[in-house]
Amino acid sequence: MSDRDPELELIRLRKLMSLMAKQSRQEVKDKPMDVVAEVKAITKGERAGEIIDKAVRLYGEAALTVFRQLIKLHRDGALGELTDAELYNILENVGLHVPIETRVRIVRHGQERRIGEELQ
């Protein structure tokens, strides 16, 4: 009784090996480009790509850590698709300020003018 059945031990080892193989495949997906691509896939909005790219450029590994956590939450089903505004707010809340280039345009009589210019 104290000896284990060799067939059961073989089955257990095969299962352990398959779990280890799955885990190593998931670790390969944690490359920075894969993380960025997956976050871009779960976000929607015109500025989402710009926010993600600037966050990675400015904060590097810190931004990737936040993105990995977002991906984990999305995979677990706790997080759905994100809008660009939600992503921006999440990054702001964790202390990663991502400056977004903004431009105000005034069009009058078919001509575009800057705010500083006199509108006549």
N, CA, C and O atoms as CSV, one atom per row, in Angstrom:
chain,resi,resn,atom,element,x,y,z
A,1,MET,N,N,0.796,-1.196,0.000
A,1,MET,CA,C,0.000,0.000,0.000
A,1,MET,C,C,0.842,1.266,0.000
A,1,MET,O,O,0.442,2.282,-0.567
A,2,SER,N,N,1.999,1.208,0.630
A,2,SER,CA,C,2.840,2.392,0.707
A,2,SER,C,C,3.492,2.708,-0.642
A,2,SER,O,O,3.834,3.862,-0.901
A,3,ASP,N,N,3.668,1.709,-1.497
A,3,ASP,CA,C,4.237,1.941,-2.821
A,3,ASP,C,C,3.156,2.489,-3.747
A,3,ASP,O,O,2.016,2.024,-3.753
A,4,ARG,N,N,3.551,3.488,-4.528
A,4,ARG,CA,C,2.611,4.069,-5.488
A,4,ARG,C,C,2.594,3.222,-6.754
A,4,ARG,O,O,3.579,2.588,-7.131
A,5,ASP,N,N,1.456,3.242,-7.376
A,5,ASP,CA,C,1.298,2.525,-8.636
A,5,ASP,C,C,2.147,3.231,-9.699
A,5,ASP,O,O,2.015,4.444,-9.864
A,6,PRO,N,N,3.008,2.517,-10.421
A,6,PRO,CA,C,3.873,3.161,-11.427
A,6,PRO,C,C,3.070,3.831,-12.547
A,6,PRO,O,O,3.488,4.864,-13.072
A,7,GLU,N,N,1.943,3.265,-12.911
A,7,GLU,CA,C,1.135,3.875,-13.968
A,7,GLU,C,C,0.556,5.217,-13.513
A,7,GLU,O,O,0.535,6.180,-14.280
A,8,LEU,N,N,0.091,5.277,-12.272
A,8,LEU,CA,C,-0.434,6.538,-11.748
A,8,LEU,C,C,0.675,7.588,-11.646
A,8,LEU,O,O,0.460,8.768,-11.925
A,9,GLU,N,N,1.832,7.145,-11.251
A,9,GLU,CA,C,2.974,8.065,-11.153
A,9,GLU,C,C,3.345,8.602,-12.539
A,9,GLU,O,O,3.679,9.779,-12.677
A,10,LEU,N,N,3.288,7.754,-13.554
A,10,LEU,CA,C,3.580,8.164,-14.923
A,10,LEU,C,C,2.548,9.179,-15.411
A,10,LEU,O,O,2.910,10.168,-16.048
A,11,ILE,N,N,1.287,8.950,-15.124
A,11,ILE,CA,C,0.215,9.880,-15.508
A,11,ILE,C,C,0.417,11.228,-14.820
A,11,ILE,O,O,0.261,12.282,-15.436
A,12,ARG,N,N,0.768,11.180,-13.533
A,12,ARG,CA,C,0.989,12.408,-12.783
A,12,ARG,C,C,2.165,13.198,-13.359
A,12,ARG,O,O,2.092,14.422,-13.463
A,13,LEU,N,N,3.229,12.522,-13.730
A,13,LEU,CA,C,4.391,13.194,-14.315
A,13,LEU,C,C,4.071,13.806,-15.674
A,13,LEU,O,O,4.523,14.909,-15.984
A,14,ARG,N,N,3.289,13.089,-16.485
A,14,ARG,CA,C,2.893,13.631,-17.793
A,14,ARG,C,C,2.055,14.890,-17.619
A,14,ARG,O,O,2.240,15.873,-18.336
A,15,LYS,N,N,1.135,14.853,-16.665
A,15,LYS,CA,C,0.291,16.016,-16.402
A,15,LYS,C,C,1.147,17.202,-15.938
A,15,LYS,O,O,0.934,18.334,-16.373
A,16,LEU,N,N,2.092,16.940,-15.073
A,16,LEU,CA,C,2.994,17.978,-14.578
A,16,LEU,C,C,3.810,18.576,-15.722
A,16,LEU,O,O,3.996,19.791,-15.785
A,17,MET,N,N,4.298,17.725,-16.628
A,17,MET,CA,C,5.074,18.211,-17.764
A,17,MET,C,C,4.219,19.074,-18.690
A,17,MET,O,O,4.692,20.095,-19.191
A,18,SER,N,N,2.974,18.679,-18.921
A,18,SER,CA,C,2.112,19.472,-19.803
A,18,SER,C,C,1.789,20.823,-19.169
A,18,SER,O,O,1.719,21.831,-19.872
A,19,LEU,N,N,1.593,20.856,-17.856
A,19,LEU,CA,C,1.348,22.131,-17.177
A,19,LEU,C,C,2.566,23.041,-17.252
A,19,LEU,O,O,2.433,24.251,-17.442
A,20,MET,N,N,3.742,22.463,-17.104
A,20,MET,CA,C,4.968,23.255,-17.194
A,20,MET,C,C,5.155,23.797,-18.608
A,20,MET,O,O,5.620,24.924,-18.782
A,21,ALA,N,N,4.801,23.015,-19.605
A,21,ALA,CA,C,4.926,23.474,-20.995
A,21,ALA,C,C,3.966,24.623,-21.263
A,21,ALA,O,O,4.335,25.587,-21.933
A,22,LYS,N,N,2.738,24.539,-20.752
A,22,LYS,CA,C,1.763,25.618,-20.924
A,22,LYS,C,C,2.255,26.890,-20.247
A,22,LYS,O,O,2.125,27.983,-20.799
A,23,GLN,N,N,2.809,26.750,-19.074
A,23,GLN,CA,C,3.296,27.907,-18.339
A,23,GLN,C,C,4.451,28.581,-19.077
A,23,GLN,O,O,4.525,29.808,-19.123
A,24,SER,N,N,5.338,27.798,-19.646
A,24,SER,CA,C,6.465,28.397,-20.369
A,24,SER,C,C,5.986,29.093,-21.640
A,24,SER,O,O,6.574,30.093,-22.051
A,25,ARG,N,N,4.920,28.574,-22.274
A,25,ARG,CA,C,4.362,29.241,-23.451
A,25,ARG,C,C,3.743,30.577,-23.076
A,25,ARG,O,O,3.844,31.535,-23.842
A,26,GLN,N,N,3.105,30.662,-21.917
A,26,GLN,CA,C,2.519,31.925,-21.486
A,26,GLN,C,C,3.599,32.934,-21.141
A,26,GLN,O,O,3.409,34.130,-21.367
A,27,GLU,N,N,4.719,32.493,-20.603
A,27,GLU,CA,C,5.808,33.402,-20.278
A,27,GLU,C,C,6.421,34.004,-21.531
A,27,GLU,O,O,6.904,35.136,-21.501
A,28,VAL,N,N,6.410,33.267,-22.626
A,28,VAL,CA,C,6.922,33.793,-23.890
A,28,VAL,C,C,6.074,34.972,-24.343
A,28,VAL,O,O,6.598,35.907,-24.949
A,29,LYS,N,N,4.775,34.949,-24.063
A,29,LYS,CA,C,3.887,36.031,-24.458
A,29,LYS,C,C,4.110,37.302,-23.645
A,29,LYS,O,O,3.531,38.341,-23.962
A,30,ASP,N,N,4.929,37.239,-22.614
A,30,ASP,CA,C,5.169,38.406,-21.785
A,30,ASP,C,C,6.288,39.292,-22.318
A,30,ASP,O,O,6.794,40.146,-21.590
A,31,LYS,N,N,6.677,39.105,-23.558
A,31,LYS,CA,C,7.650,40.004,-24.166
A,31,LYS,C,C,7.000,41.375,-24.309
A,31,LYS,O,O,5.788,41.460,-24.509
A,32,PRO,N,N,7.781,42.453,-24.210
A,32,PRO,CA,C,7.196,43.803,-24.258
A,32,PRO,C,C,6.312,44.065,-25.482
A,32,PRO,O,O,5.249,44.671,-25.349
A,33,MET,N,N,6.722,43.630,-26.638
A,33,MET,CA,C,5.906,43.871,-27.835
A,33,MET,C,C,4.594,43.096,-27.788
A,33,MET,O,O,3.564,43.585,-28.252
A,34,ASP,N,N,4.629,41.877,-27.221
A,34,ASP,CA,C,3.407,41.087,-27.091
A,34,ASP,C,C,2.450,41.724,-26.089
A,34,ASP,O,O,1.237,41.739,-26.300
A,35,VAL,N,N,3.003,42.250,-24.998
A,35,VAL,CA,C,2.176,42.917,-23.988
A,35,VAL,C,C,1.505,44.140,-24.601
A,35,VAL,O,O,0.305,44.345,-24.421
A,36,VAL,N,N,2.269,44.950,-25.321
A,36,VAL,CA,C,1.729,46.153,-25.948
A,36,VAL,C,C,0.647,45.781,-26.966
A,36,VAL,O,O,-0.403,46.421,-27.015
A,37,ALA,N,N,0.897,44.764,-27.765
A,37,ALA,CA,C,-0.081,44.349,-28.772
A,37,ALA,C,C,-1.369,43.851,-28.118
A,37,ALA,O,O,-2.464,44.127,-28.610
A,38,GLU,N,N,-1.242,43.126,-27.020
A,38,GLU,CA,C,-2.432,42.601,-26.364
A,38,GLU,C,C,-3.233,43.719,-25.692
A,38,GLU,O,O,-4.464,43.689,-25.702
A,39,VAL,N,N,-2.549,44.696,-25.113
A,39,VAL,CA,C,-3.259,45.824,-24.509
A,39,VAL,C,C,-3.965,46.633,-25.600
A,39,VAL,O,O,-5.090,47.091,-25.403
A,40,LYS,N,N,-3.312,46.806,-26.739
A,40,LYS,CA,C,-3.956,47.516,-27.844
A,40,LYS,C,C,-5.192,46.767,-28.331
A,40,LYS,O,O,-6.154,47.382,-28.790
A,41,ALA,N,N,-5.166,45.442,-28.231
A,41,ALA,CA,C,-6.306,44.642,-28.669
A,41,ALA,C,C,-7.501,44.778,-27.726
A,41,ALA,O,O,-8.646,44.668,-28.163
A,42,ILE,N,N,-7.248,45.016,-26.439
A,42,ILE,CA,C,-8.370,45.116,-25.498
A,42,ILE,C,C,-8.819,46.551,-25.259
A,42,ILE,O,O,-9.727,46.786,-24.461
A,43,THR,N,N,-8.198,47.517,-25.936
A,43,THR,CA,C,-8.620,48.913,-25.801
A,43,THR,C,C,-9.240,49.393,-27.096
A,43,THR,O,O,-8.917,48.911,-28.182
A,44,LYS,N,N,-10.129,50.343,-26.958
A,44,LYS,CA,C,-10.736,50.933,-28.145
A,44,LYS,C,C,-10.712,52.446,-27.993
A,44,LYS,O,O,-10.647,52.964,-26.878
A,45,GLY,N,N,-10.762,53.129,-29.082
A,45,GLY,CA,C,-10.722,54.587,-29.074
A,45,GLY,C,C,-9.621,55.083,-29.977
A,45,GLY,O,O,-8.669,54.365,-30.282
A,46,GLU,N,N,-9.767,56.324,-30.401
A,46,GLU,CA,C,-8.810,56.908,-31.343
A,46,GLU,C,C,-7.419,57.100,-30.753
A,46,GLU,O,O,-6.421,56.981,-31.465
A,47,ARG,N,N,-7.345,57.398,-29.454
A,47,ARG,CA,C,-6.068,57.764,-28.863
A,47,ARG,C,C,-5.427,56.647,-28.041
A,47,ARG,O,O,-4.377,56.857,-27.434
A,48,ALA,N,N,-6.040,55.471,-28.010
A,48,ALA,CA,C,-5.528,54.371,-27.184
A,48,ALA,C,C,-4.106,53.989,-27.580
A,48,ALA,O,O,-3.246,53.832,-26.713
A,49,GLY,N,N,-3.850,53.841,-28.859
A,49,GLY,CA,C,-2.515,53.476,-29.323
A,49,GLY,C,C,-1.471,54.511,-28.948
A,49,GLY,O,O,-0.355,54.172,-28.555
A,50,GLU,N,N,-1.846,55.784,-29.075
A,50,GLU,CA,C,-0.929,56.869,-28.712
A,50,GLU,C,C,-0.617,56.838,-27.209
A,50,GLU,O,O,0.531,57.022,-26.806
A,51,ILE,N,N,-1.638,56.605,-26.391
A,51,ILE,CA,C,-1.445,56.559,-24.937
A,51,ILE,C,C,-0.530,55.398,-24.555
A,51,ILE,O,O,0.375,55.558,-23.736
A,52,ILE,N,N,-0.766,54.240,-25.147
A,52,ILE,CA,C,0.039,53.058,-24.828
A,52,ILE,C,C,1.488,53.265,-25.248
A,52,ILE,O,O,2.405,53.000,-24.470
A,53,ASP,N,N,1.697,53.734,-26.462
A,53,ASP,CA,C,3.062,53.944,-26.961
A,53,ASP,C,C,3.824,54.976,-26.126
A,53,ASP,O,O,4.995,54.772,-25.804
A,54,LYS,N,N,3.164,56.076,-25.778
A,54,LYS,CA,C,3.844,57.102,-24.974
A,54,LYS,C,C,4.134,56.598,-23.573
A,54,LYS,O,O,5.185,56.908,-23.011
A,55,ALA,N,N,3.218,55.824,-22.996
A,55,ALA,CA,C,3.443,55.284,-21.648
A,55,ALA,C,C,4.657,54.364,-21.639
A,55,ALA,O,O,5.477,54.421,-20.723
A,56,VAL,N,N,4.770,53.525,-22.648
A,56,VAL,CA,C,5.919,52.612,-22.717
A,56,VAL,C,C,7.204,53.398,-22.951
A,56,VAL,O,O,8.237,53.091,-22.355
A,57,ARG,N,N,7.146,54.403,-23.809
A,57,ARG,CA,C,8.330,55.207,-24.091
A,57,ARG,C,C,8.787,55.986,-22.853
A,57,ARG,O,O,9.985,56.073,-22.583
A,58,LEU,N,N,7.836,56.553,-22.099
A,58,LEU,CA,C,8.190,57.376,-20.946
A,58,LEU,C,C,8.537,56.570,-19.703
A,58,LEU,O,O,9.474,56.908,-18.980
A,59,TYR,N,N,7.773,55.490,-19.451
A,59,TYR,CA,C,7.911,54.792,-18.176
A,59,TYR,C,C,8.454,53.371,-18.289
A,59,TYR,O,O,8.770,52.757,-17.271
A,60,GLY,N,N,8.567,52.844,-19.481
A,60,GLY,CA,C,9.186,51.541,-19.691
A,60,GLY,C,C,8.567,50.409,-18.897
A,60,GLY,O,O,7.391,50.093,-19.074
A,61,GLU,N,N,9.343,49.804,-18.034
A,61,GLU,CA,C,8.924,48.604,-17.301
A,61,GLU,C,C,7.752,48.874,-16.359
A,61,GLU,O,O,6.930,47.987,-16.131
A,62,ALA,N,N,7.664,50.076,-15.814
A,62,ALA,CA,C,6.536,50.398,-14.929
A,62,ALA,C,C,5.216,50.331,-15.696
A,62,ALA,O,O,4.230,49.789,-15.198
A,63,ALA,N,N,5.203,50.881,-16.905
A,63,ALA,CA,C,3.995,50.833,-17.728
A,63,ALA,C,C,3.689,49.395,-18.146
A,63,ALA,O,O,2.528,48.986,-18.153
A,64,LEU,N,N,4.709,48.638,-18.488
A,64,LEU,CA,C,4.497,47.244,-18.877
A,64,LEU,C,C,3.932,46.426,-17.719
A,64,LEU,O,O,3.127,45.521,-17.937
A,65,THR,N,N,4.346,46.736,-16.490
A,65,THR,CA,C,3.815,46.045,-15.325
A,65,THR,C,C,2.324,46.323,-15.171
A,65,THR,O,O,1.549,45.409,-14.890
A,66,VAL,N,N,1.918,47.576,-15.353
A,66,VAL,CA,C,0.498,47.930,-15.287
A,66,VAL,C,C,-0.259,47.217,-16.406
A,66,VAL,O,O,-1.349,46.691,-16.180
A,67,PHE,N,N,0.312,47.196,-17.605
A,67,PHE,CA,C,-0.348,46.548,-18.734
A,67,PHE,C,C,-0.482,45.045,-18.512
A,67,PHE,O,O,-1.505,44.457,-18.864
A,68,ARG,N,N,0.541,44.420,-17.930
A,68,ARG,CA,C,0.463,42.976,-17.637
A,68,ARG,C,C,-0.681,42.686,-16.662
A,68,ARG,O,O,-1.392,41.692,-16.803
A,69,GLN,N,N,-0.848,43.564,-15.678
A,69,GLN,CA,C,-1.930,43.382,-14.705
A,69,GLN,C,C,-3.287,43.557,-15.382
A,69,GLN,O,O,-4.225,42.817,-15.086
A,70,LEU,N,N,-3.398,44.524,-16.284
A,70,LEU,CA,C,-4.644,44.713,-17.021
A,70,LEU,C,C,-4.965,43.492,-17.880
A,70,LEU,O,O,-6.118,43.070,-17.965
A,71,ILE,N,N,-3.950,42.937,-18.507
A,71,ILE,CA,C,-4.140,41.738,-19.328
A,71,ILE,C,C,-4.596,40.579,-18.461
A,71,ILE,O,O,-5.492,39.827,-18.846
A,72,LYS,N,N,-3.986,40.429,-17.296
A,72,LYS,CA,C,-4.360,39.340,-16.380
A,72,LYS,C,C,-5.820,39.489,-15.954
A,72,LYS,O,O,-6.566,38.510,-15.934
A,73,LEU,N,N,-6.225,40.716,-15.614
A,73,LEU,CA,C,-7.614,40.954,-15.221
A,73,LEU,C,C,-8.570,40.681,-16.378
A,73,LEU,O,O,-9.664,40.153,-16.178
A,74,HIS,N,N,-8.153,41.041,-17.574
A,74,HIS,CA,C,-8.989,40.795,-18.757
A,74,HIS,C,C,-9.133,39.295,-19.019
A,74,HIS,O,O,-10.224,38.822,-19.333
A,75,ARG,N,N,-8.045,38.556,-18.892
A,75,ARG,CA,C,-8.086,37.104,-19.105
A,75,ARG,C,C,-8.964,36.403,-18.064
A,75,ARG,O,O,-9.658,35.431,-18.363
A,76,ASP,N,N,-8.913,36.931,-16.817
A,76,ASP,CA,C,-9.717,36.341,-15.746
A,76,ASP,C,C,-11.196,36.709,-15.858
A,76,ASP,O,O,-12.035,36.135,-15.164
A,77,GLY,N,N,-11.511,37.659,-16.725
A,77,GLY,CA,C,-12.893,38.064,-16.920
A,77,GLY,C,C,-13.336,39.185,-15.990
A,77,GLY,O,O,-14.506,39.568,-16.009
A,78,ALA,N,N,-12.439,39.713,-15.185
A,78,ALA,CA,C,-12.785,40.787,-14.262
A,78,ALA,C,C,-12.804,42.144,-14.956
A,78,ALA,O,O,-13.334,43.115,-14.416
A,79,LEU,N,N,-12.237,42.210,-16.135
A,79,LEU,CA,C,-12.118,43.470,-16.856
A,79,LEU,C,C,-12.528,43.250,-18.303
A,79,LEU,O,O,-12.054,42.321,-18.957
A,80,GLY,N,N,-13.406,44.103,-18.796
A,80,GLY,CA,C,-13.833,44.002,-20.187
A,80,GLY,C,C,-12.955,44.862,-21.073
A,80,GLY,O,O,-11.796,45.126,-20.754
A,81,GLU,N,N,-13.512,45.290,-22.175
A,81,GLU,CA,C,-12.781,46.139,-23.099
A,81,GLU,C,C,-12.663,47.546,-22.508
A,81,GLU,O,O,-13.619,48.056,-21.924
A,82,LEU,N,N,-11.514,48.162,-22.655
A,82,LEU,CA,C,-11.254,49.495,-22.108
A,82,LEU,C,C,-11.349,50.550,-23.198
A,82,LEU,O,O,-10.983,50.306,-24.347
A,83,THR,N,N,-11.845,51.727,-22.825
A,83,THR,CA,C,-11.779,52.855,-23.751
A,83,THR,C,C,-10.463,53.584,-23.507
A,83,THR,O,O,-9.784,53.351,-22.506
A,84,ASP,N,N,-10.118,54.461,-24.429
A,84,ASP,CA,C,-8.874,55.201,-24.258
A,84,ASP,C,C,-8.919,56.106,-23.034
A,84,ASP,O,O,-7.893,56.295,-22.380
A,85,ALA,N,N,-10.075,56.669,-22.706
A,85,ALA,CA,C,-10.202,57.517,-21.520
A,85,ALA,C,C,-10.022,56.699,-20.244
A,85,ALA,O,O,-9.380,57.159,-19.299
A,86,GLU,N,N,-10.579,55.503,-20.209
A,86,GLU,CA,C,-10.413,54.638,-19.033
A,86,GLU,C,C,-8.946,54.241,-18.851
A,86,GLU,O,O,-8.434,54.234,-17.731
A,87,LEU,N,N,-8.287,53.918,-19.939
A,87,LEU,CA,C,-6.869,53.567,-19.869
A,87,LEU,C,C,-6.046,54.748,-19.360
A,87,LEU,O,O,-5.156,54.581,-18.526
A,88,TYR,N,N,-6.347,55.928,-19.862
A,88,TYR,CA,C,-5.649,57.135,-19.419
A,88,TYR,C,C,-5.862,57.356,-17.921
A,88,TYR,O,O,-4.918,57.680,-17.201
A,89,ASN,N,N,-7.095,57.183,-17.453
A,89,ASN,CA,C,-7.396,57.367,-16.026
A,89,ASN,C,C,-6.686,56.326,-15.163
A,89,ASN,O,O,-6.207,56.648,-14.076
A,90,ILE,N,N,-6.614,55.097,-15.631
A,90,ILE,CA,C,-5.907,54.053,-14.877
A,90,ILE,C,C,-4.432,54.425,-14.730
A,90,ILE,O,O,-3.866,54.322,-13.642
A,91,LEU,N,N,-3.820,54.852,-15.817
A,91,LEU,CA,C,-2.404,55.238,-15.763
A,91,LEU,C,C,-2.195,56.447,-14.850
A,91,LEU,O,O,-1.211,56.501,-14.113
A,92,GLU,N,N,-3.107,57.411,-14.894
A,92,GLU,CA,C,-3.003,58.576,-14.010
A,92,GLU,C,C,-3.138,58.158,-12.547
A,92,GLU,O,O,-2.415,58.659,-11.686
A,93,ASN,N,N,-4.064,57.239,-12.266
A,93,ASN,CA,C,-4.289,56.814,-10.882
A,93,ASN,C,C,-3.102,56.069,-10.287
A,93,ASN,O,O,-2.890,56.120,-9.075
A,94,VAL,N,N,-2.332,55.385,-11.108
A,94,VAL,CA,C,-1.150,54.686,-10.586
A,94,VAL,C,C,0.089,55.580,-10.619
A,94,VAL,O,O,1.183,55.149,-10.255
A,95,GLY,N,N,-0.091,56.824,-11.055
A,95,GLY,CA,C,1.011,57.779,-11.006
A,95,GLY,C,C,1.817,57.901,-12.275
A,95,GLY,O,O,2.901,58.483,-12.257
A,96,LEU,N,N,1.323,57.371,-13.374
A,96,LEU,CA,C,2.033,57.472,-14.655
A,96,LEU,C,C,1.323,58.517,-15.516
A,96,LEU,O,O,0.345,58.209,-16.196
A,97,HIS,N,N,1.816,59.736,-15.482
A,97,HIS,CA,C,1.213,60.812,-16.276
A,97,HIS,C,C,1.695,60.705,-17.713
A,97,HIS,O,O,2.894,60.757,-17.988
A,98,VAL,N,N,0.756,60.558,-18.610
A,98,VAL,CA,C,1.070,60.443,-20.031
A,98,VAL,C,C,0.555,61.701,-20.727
A,98,VAL,O,O,-0.654,61.861,-20.895
A,99,PRO,N,N,1.453,62.590,-21.129
A,99,PRO,CA,C,0.993,63.812,-21.809
A,99,PRO,C,C,0.489,63.496,-23.212
A,99,PRO,O,O,1.139,62.798,-23.991
A,100,ILE,N,N,-0.673,64.027,-23.501
A,100,ILE,CA,C,-1.270,63.805,-24.819
A,100,ILE,C,C,-1.219,65.117,-25.589
A,100,ILE,O,O,-1.591,66.174,-25.079
A,101,GLU,N,N,-0.760,65.023,-26.805
A,101,GLU,CA,C,-0.670,66.215,-27.640
A,101,GLU,C,C,-2.081,66.650,-28.035
A,101,GLU,O,O,-2.850,65.881,-28.611
A,102,THR,N,N,-2.396,67.899,-27.711
A,102,THR,CA,C,-3.720,68.414,-28.023
A,102,THR,C,C,-3.588,69.656,-28.883
A,102,THR,O,O,-2.648,70.437,-28.741
A,103,ARG,N,N,-4.524,69.815,-29.751
A,103,ARG,CA,C,-4.501,70.974,-30.631
A,103,ARG,C,C,-5.923,71.478,-30.772
A,103,ARG,O,O,-6.827,70.723,-31.130
A,104,VAL,N,N,-6.117,72.748,-30.492
A,104,VAL,CA,C,-7.431,73.355,-30.650
A,104,VAL,C,C,-7.454,74.066,-31.992
A,104,VAL,O,O,-6.584,74.883,-32.295
A,105,ARG,N,N,-8.458,73.744,-32.786
A,105,ARG,CA,C,-8.576,74.358,-34.101
A,105,ARG,C,C,-9.877,75.151,-34.181
A,105,ARG,O,O,-10.939,74.683,-33.770
A,106,ILE,N,N,-9.766,76.340,-34.709
A,106,ILE,CA,C,-10.951,77.154,-34.941
A,106,ILE,C,C,-11.067,77.343,-36.444
A,106,ILE,O,O,-10.145,77.835,-37.095
A,107,VAL,N,N,-12.187,76.954,-36.976
A,107,VAL,CA,C,-12.413,77.100,-38.411
A,107,VAL,C,C,-13.527,78.122,-38.599
A,107,VAL,O,O,-14.644,77.966,-38.107
A,108,ARG,N,N,-13.182,79.150,-39.317
A,108,ARG,CA,C,-14.165,80.197,-39.580
A,108,ARG,C,C,-14.080,80.565,-41.054
A,108,ARG,O,O,-13.014,80.908,-41.566
A,109,HIS,N,N,-15.193,80.487,-41.706
A,109,HIS,CA,C,-15.279,80.756,-43.140
A,109,HIS,C,C,-14.325,79.879,-43.936
A,109,HIS,O,O,-13.716,80.328,-44.907
A,110,GLY,N,N,-14.200,78.628,-43.518
A,110,GLY,CA,C,-13.376,77.678,-44.237
A,110,GLY,C,C,-11.882,77.796,-43.995
A,110,GLY,O,O,-11.101,77.050,-44.586
A,111,GLN,N,N,-11.473,78.717,-43.138
A,111,GLN,CA,C,-10.049,78.882,-42.845
A,111,GLN,C,C,-9.765,78.461,-41.406
A,111,GLN,O,O,-10.498,78.802,-40.478
A,112,GLU,N,N,-8.694,77.722,-41.257
A,112,GLU,CA,C,-8.284,77.278,-39.923
A,112,GLU,C,C,-7.344,78.311,-39.323
A,112,GLU,O,O,-6.388,78.745,-39.965
A,113,ARG,N,N,-7.626,78.696,-38.092
A,113,ARG,CA,C,-6.797,79.684,-37.411
A,113,ARG,C,C,-6.460,79.182,-36.017
A,113,ARG,O,O,-7.175,78.360,-35.444
A,114,ARG,N,N,-5.367,79.688,-35.489
A,114,ARG,CA,C,-4.981,79.370,-34.115
A,114,ARG,C,C,-5.730,80.289,-33.162
A,114,ARG,O,O,-6.296,81.303,-33.570
A,115,ILE,N,N,-5.724,79.921,-31.899
A,115,ILE,CA,C,-6.421,80.714,-30.895
A,115,ILE,C,C,-5.803,82.107,-30.788
A,115,ILE,O,O,-6.526,83.091,-30.632
A,116,GLY,N,N,-4.500,82.200,-30.867
A,116,GLY,CA,C,-3.804,83.476,-30.713
A,116,GLY,C,C,-4.043,84.446,-31.849
A,116,GLY,O,O,-3.853,85.651,-31.686
A,117,GLU,N,N,-4.455,83.939,-32.991
A,117,GLU,CA,C,-4.675,84.825,-34.128
A,117,GLU,C,C,-6.011,85.563,-33.957
A,117,GLU,O,O,-6.941,85.068,-33.319
A,118,GLU,N,N,-6.070,86.723,-34.531
A,118,GLU,CA,C,-7.282,87.518,-34.448
A,118,GLU,C,C,-8.304,86.953,-35.442
A,118,GLU,O,O,-8.006,86.742,-36.618
A,119,LEU,N,N,-9.498,86.721,-34.937
A,119,LEU,CA,C,-10.558,86.217,-35.814
A,119,LEU,C,C,-11.357,87.400,-36.351
A,119,LEU,O,O,-11.975,88.135,-35.581
A,120,GLN,N,N,-11.345,87.582,-37.636
A,120,GLN,CA,C,-12.083,88.698,-38.242
A,120,GLN,C,C,-13.128,88.184,-39.187
A,120,GLN,O,O,-13.852,88.972,-39.794
